[in-house]
Every structure is written in C-alpha cells, then in structure tokens.
C-alpha cells in the first residue's frame, strides 16, 4: 500500500505496534467490563437468595414462604430481564416459584453461583443455597434458587466498555493524525533537498546545503555532494579542453584565412584554381566562426551564476551590437531596426550579455530572406527586462522550437550557420537568471525570440 512512500512506510511501522497495543488494551477492557458486570450480577443474585431465605419460617408446623418484593426489585433494569425463583423443601417439594428452573447437584448451605438453560433454551445466571430450618427438634432443608436472563448484564458490559473503546479508538486516530503531521513536518528538509535538486538546470553543479538537515540525512546528502563535485570537476575539465582547443585553433585559422586571401589576390590565376581558393576561403571562414562559437559557449558554461552581477546598460549595449551588425544586414538587404527603452539596466556580465544579443540578432539576420525585416524591442516588466527580436522570415515549426536549443541542430539548411547560436543564447540567459522563449510572429509570420533578464538591483 505504501511501497512508494517513505512517509507511508514510516507511518505504517509506527502505527502497527500502536494498533496492536490498542487491540490488546481493548481485549483487557472487555474482560474487565465482563468481570465487573458479572460481579454486579452475582452480588444481586446472592442478595436476592438471602432476602428470600431470611423470610422463610415455620407456620403451624409447616414451612411458610413469603417472597418479599425487594428480592425481585434488585433486578429491575431497562432491559427487562426475566427473573425466576424456586424454593423447594425436602423431597423436592416445591414451596414457591417455577419448577422449570434447574437446580445443580451438591447444593449446600454455602451460596453457589451457576449458569444454566431453561426448558425453552434461554440462558440464565443463577444462585442457590440451602437454609436449615429448626423447629422443636425438627430440621428442614429448604433450597432457595434465583435466576435471571443476562440482557442487563450484557448491556452493562457494553456500557462499561464503550467509553474505553471510544477513548482507545480516539487515541489511535489522533496518533495517526499527529504522527502523519509530524512526519510531514520532519520530512520537509528532505522535500527541500528534492526541490533544490529538481529545480536546477543541467549545468548547475553546486553542492546541496546540509546545515538544517537531520543527522540521518546528512550522510546521504554529503554523498550526493561528492558525486556533484566529481561531475563538476569532469565538466570543468571538458569545458577547459574546449576552450584551450578553440584558443589553439584561432591563430592557425587566422593565418590560413590570410594566406588564402593573399593567394586569391595574385594575378594570372586560372579559373579552377580561383574556384578552389574561393571554396577554401569560405570553408576556413566557417571553421573560424565555429571555433569562435565554441569558445564563446565554453566561456558561457564556465561562468559561475554568482559572478554575473555587473550593472549592464541594456539599451546602450543593444545599440552597440546593432551598429556592428548593420553592415551584415545591409549586405542581405534586410531592414534592421530597434525600439529601445532608455534607462534599462540589467544584472549580468556585459561581455556575455553582448554575446547573447549578438547571437540572437545574427541568427534572425541569417534566416530572414533578403528584403525582410528584423526589429529589436525592449521593455520593462515588473522586475524583469524583456528583449524581443522580431523578424518576418520563414519562422520555425512548432516541433523544432525545442530542438533548436540543442547544439549543432539547424532548423533549416538554406542559411549559413553553425547550429550554436541559440544554444549559446540559452546558456548565457540561464547563467544570468533569465529565460529564452520562441513564438510565431503576428499572423503566424516570422519568429519572435523573447529573452527575460533580471533588472539591476544593488542587492541581488
């Protein structure tokens, strides 16, 4: 039942012995109630036979029996039990009462209690004894027996038992409630650890805080932290390798591009050689762009979130980026414009924020058809700065909007790109506490890329 819940299993193991205790306590309470009811019933029967026995006397040489009302009034109850009595002289001579009440063997002058059944099958509890009567040297043994059905006795058992059972069941229910609440409260630190791990992105490899955890949970969290540390070290090594490799490739690639450019400027070239040099020049530029993107991605991944707390003038930064990209936009005959809100400051790293905007706008320019339009729009929203890059290009299909954030994935093969622009944008945005979303443009035309970043605050 509780196989998937730690809280449920702990509750089960705590309540199992408590339920066993309540069951045993209930059985003991039932036995005590029975004992008390039997004692009350037996005392009433003994008192009744004594009252009847004391009123037996001689009358003109004969035994006279008068049944006092008090002897039967002892058994009055709401259950209206049936009461039977039998007074018998020597020789089984019935003096009073009902002959259907059986008498046990071995009746003596010591009062005796017994249980029996009447001829109609009803169970009764009875008491009997023998009284010795003396008169002028004559002795007469008179047997007195009184019996009653056990309805009042059973009712008394339940009257005595009901408060006990109610208290024990109430105790069990309250224990279940308080134990459940206690487990819920005490397991909060574990739930916080779960939330802390679940809310992290793939690149957040910080240790989990153990200050407020229970002693029993700390070894588990410390083991997780050790695993996180090993993963962080491995990821840092990989990022460092990419960064080092990109740095090492940039210089020879720059030389290669320069040498190819020089070769293309020489005279007396034949057509095949010129075509080959043009292809080499294009490929080398692609490789240079890819290397720079890899270096930027490694830089974004290696930046700690806590270190990106500079005050960045977002509007001025975007204006500077657009100035650098205006020539590229003009070469593609694309109308590049901006609607910027003044005095918009965000929290982050200026170089990384510039790279974010550059890649976002560059991506829009590359995939928008010649003669198209790209507009950068900024606005303030609550405690966030919102940047939108809007184009009227072919857009991105709904099923591809998630995959475009994967490295080297390209939604279209018609444009010249590396497949790293949007992954870089998302990585930088996440590092700076922001988000990136892609939506179709107005009327389903084009694409709207929206980035939300934290506004600058002296205390972040």
C-alpha positions, 0 to 999 in steps of 0.5 A, a space after each residue: 500500500 505504501 511501497 512508494 512512500 517513505 512517509 507511508 512506510 514510516 507511518 505504517 511501522 509506527 502505527 502497527 505496534 500502536 494498533 496492536 497495543 490498542 487491540 490488546 488494551 481493548 481485549 483487557 477492557 472487555 474482560 474487565 467490563 465482563 468481570 465487573 458486570 458479572 460481579 454486579 450480577 452475582 452480588 444481586 443474585 446472592 442478595 436476592 437468595 438471602 432476602 428470600 431465605 431470611 423470610 422463610 419460617 415455620 407456620 403451624 408446623 409447616 414451612 411458610 414462604 413469603 417472597 418479599 418484593 425487594 428480592 425481585 426489585 434488585 433486578 429491575 433494569 431497562 432491559 427487562 430481564 426475566 427473573 425466576 425463583 424456586 424454593 423447594 423443601 425436602 423431597 423436592 417439594 416445591 414451596 414457591 416459584 417455577 419448577 422449570 428452573 434447574 437446580 445443580 447437584 451438591 447444593 449446600 448451605 454455602 451460596 453457589 453461583 451457576 449458569 444454566 438453560 431453561 426448558 425453552 433454551 434461554 440462558 440464565 445466571 443463577 444462585 442457590 443455597 440451602 437454609 436449615 430450618 429448626 423447629 422443636 427438634 425438627 430440621 428442614 432443608 429448604 433450597 432457595 434458587 434465583 435466576 435471571 436472563 443476562 440482557 442487563 448484564 450484557 448491556 452493562 458490559 457494553 456500557 462499561 466498555 464503550 467509553 474505553 473503546 471510544 477513548 482507545 479508538 480516539 487515541 489511535 486516530 489522533 496518533 495517526 493524525 499527529 504522527 502523519 503531521 509530524 512526519 510531514 513536518 520532519 520530512 520537509 528538509 528532505 522535500 527541500 533537498 528534492 526541490 533544490 535538486 529538481 529545480 536546477 538546470 543541467 549545468 548547475 553543479 553546486 553542492 546541496 546545503 546540509 546545515 538544517 538537515 537531520 543527522 540521518 540525512 546528512 550522510 546521504 546528502 554529503 554523498 550526493 555532494 561528492 558525486 556533484 563535485 566529481 561531475 563538476 570537476 569532469 565538466 570543468 575539465 571538458 569545458 577547459 579542453 574546449 576552450 584551450 582547443 578553440 584558443 589553439 585553433 584561432 591563430 592557425 585559422 587566422 593565418 590560413 584565412 590570410 594566406 588564402 586571401 593573399 593567394 586569391 589576390 595574385 594575378 594570372 590565376 586560372 579559373 579552377 584554381 580561383 574556384 578552389 581558393 574561393 571554396 577554401 576561403 569560405 570553408 576556413 571562414 566557417 571553421 573560424 566562426 565555429 571555433 569562435 562559437 565554441 569558445 564563446 559557449 565554453 566561456 558561457 558554461 564556465 561562468 559561475 551564476 554568482 559572478 554575473 552581477 555587473 550593472 549592464 546598460 541594456 539599451 546602450 549595449 543593444 545599440 552597440 551590437 546593432 551598429 556592428 551588425 548593420 553592415 551584415 544586414 545591409 549586405 542581405 538587404 534586410 531592414 534592421 531596426 530597434 525600439 529601445 527603452 532608455 534607462 534599462 539596466 540589467 544584472 549580468 556580465 556585459 561581455 556575455 550579455 553582448 554575446 547573447 544579443 549578438 547571437 540572437 540578432 545574427 541568427 534572425 539576420 541569417 534566416 530572414 530572406 533578403 528584403 525582410 525585416 528584423 526589429 529589436 524591442 525592449 521593455 520593462 516588466 515588473 522586475 524583469 527586462 524583456 528583449 524581443 527580436 522580431 523578424 518576418 522570415 520563414 519562422 520555425 515549426 512548432 516541433 523544432 522550437 525545442 530542438 533548436 536549443 540543442 547544439 549543432 541542430 539547424 532548423 533549416 539548411 538554406 542559411 549559413 550557420 553553425 547550429 550554436 547560436 541559440 544554444 549559446 543564447 540559452 546558456 548565457 540567459 540561464 547563467 544570468 537568471 533569465 529565460 529564452 522563449 520562441 513564438 510565431 510572429 503576428 499572423 503566424 509570420 516570422 519568429 519572435 525570440 523573447 529573452 527575460 533578464 533580471 533588472 539591476 538591483 544593488 542587492 541581488 
